[in-house]
Amino acid sequence: MRVKRGLTKHRRHKKVLKSAKGYRLSYSKLYKRAHEAQMHAGQYSFNDRKKRAGQFREVWITRINAALSKFNLKYNTFIHLMSAKKIELNRKMLAYMALNEEKAFEELVKFLTK
């Protein structure tokens, strides 16, 4: 039996072209190009979701290091002192303290450098 899939095919193409809206040149106009672009975009977004965690870690370390410059202390020394005193605060919390809770961060640094 012969299958006529004009409607199904048209709907699928419309869906792909709609999701490729805003892409440059023929990537938003032609189905084949749009489909390729959409596949690549999905792969890039998957990969970059994994990289985001590392990027946040970089930001947190930079913020902590900037806050420590007031106390003439380096980041690596600070982390070493924290592990020596068995204080387990993650970098996200330390960065938040350095940015928003300056007094608490200062107390922590004083406690570590005693």
HELIX and SHEET records of a PDB file:
HELIX    1   1 GLY A    6  SER A   19  1                                  14    
HELIX    2   2 LEU A   25  SER A   28  5                                   4    
HELIX    3   3 TYR A   31  LEU A   68  1                                  38    
HELIX    4   4 SER A   69  PHE A   71  5                                   3    
HELIX    5   5 TYR A   75  ALA A   84  1                                  10    
HELIX    6   6 ARG A   91  ASN A  100  1                                  10    
HELIX    7   7 GLU A  102  THR A  113  1                                  12    
END                                                                             
